[in-house]
Amino acid sequence: MFNPSREEVRRFFCEAWQKQIAGSVLTPLEVIAVDWIGEHPEYHDLLRDTEGALAQDYTPEQGQTNPFLHLAMHLSISEQVSVDQPRGIREAYEALARRLDSPHEAQHQVMECLGEMLWQAQRSGLPPDGDQYVDSVRRRAMR
């Protein structure tokens, strides 16, 4: 399993965005990343400055959202949906996106479900419960 460091994640997003700006060829994963970066213009300046991005801390006490965590969650959810893993996430996500008429907003709601699943797993010491995660997304889609 790929487990990148904080620096590797930040460099990936910065370099993908800088390649996009320069018109360079992107890898398939970078294409997905820059699509999500494009949805977040508030991150564009930060991603142009790799060294600044590497140095910045984002803590809950500062009241800032960590843009790299946010983008990584978008990327993760996109990958989950593309391969339907955990099983049923694609259908649940698509139903939520239709209900909200916004794939972006659907992703943000799925992030909440994903975060809750990971928090529960950490708290319990058990593996993440994919069925619970998918059910949580389905419930949001049926509201």
N, C-alpha and C positions, 0 to 999 in steps of 0.2 A: 504494500500500500504506500502510495506517495504521501510523504509527510513533510512539506516544505517548511523552512524556517520563516520567521516573520520577515526577515530581509528578502528572502527569495520571493515571497508573495508580493511584497511591495515592489521589488524590481520587475517582476512579471507584469504587473498592471502599468507601471510607469513606462516600461519599454514597449509594451503593446500600444499604449496611447501615443507615444512618441513615433513609433513606426507608422501608425495610422495618419498622424499629422504630416509625416514626411512622404506619405504615399508608398511606403515600402510594402513588400509582400508579407502577409500575416499567416501564421499557422491557423489551422481550424479552431483551436482553442482560443487563440488571440482574437479571431473574428468574433466569437461569442463574447469575449471580454469587452472588446471595443463597442459592441452593440450596447452592452449595459452601461459602459462609461458614457456613451452618447446620451443615454437616458438621464444621466446625472451631471449636468453642466457645472454644478457647484464643485465638482471634483477636478475639473479640467486643469485649472492652474496648478493645483497641488501635483498632479500627475506629470506635469512638464518639468518639475524640479525633483529629480530622483534623490539627490542628497538631502534636500529638505524633507522629503517624504520619509526617508530612512530615519531621520533624526526625531521626527514628531512622535509624541506619545498621545494616546487617546484614552483617557480614563473616564469612568462614569462620573467621578467627582468634578471633572472639567465640564460636564454637560455636553460633550461633543460625541457625535456618532463617529465610530471608526470607519472611514471610507473604505479601507481595505477589507475589513471584515464584511462590510455591507456588500461590496462587489464580489467577494469570494462566496458569499451566500447566494447571490444571484447566479453566479457561475455554477455552483454546486446544484442548485435547484434545476437549472437548465439541463445539466447533465443527467440528473435523476429522471426528469421528465422525458428526455430523449431516449433513455434505455428502459423506462418504466421500472425503476428500482428505487425504493421498494415497490413491489407489484401493486398496481392500482393508483400510483401517484400521478401518472399521466392523465388518466380519466378524471381524477379528483381535481387536479390543477386546471384542466381544460374546462370543466364544469364551473369552477370558481371564476375563471377568466371570462367565461360567457356571462355569468350572473353579474359580474362587476363591469363588464364591457371594457376591461382594461387588463391585458396581460401583465403590465407593470404592477398595478395595484394588487393583482392576484399573487404575484411573486412576493410582494411585501407581506401579505397575509400568510402565505406559506412559510415565510421566514419566521414569523411568530410561532407557528406550529413546530417548525424544525428546532428553533431555539428552546422551546418548551420540552421537546423530546430529549434533546441533549442534556438539558438541565436535570430532568428526571433521571436519566441514566447516570449522570455524575453523582447525584444525590443518593441513589439507591445502590450504586456500584454494579448495576446490571448492564447488559448490552442495551443499546438504543432499541426501542420498541417500534419497528417500522409499521406494524399494523395500527398502533395507536396514532402514529403520525399521520398516516393516510386517512384514518377515520376522522381525525381533527380537521383535516383539509376538507373532507367530504361534508362535515357538519357546517363549515363556513359556506360551502357552495350551496347548501340547502336552506340557508337563512332567508 
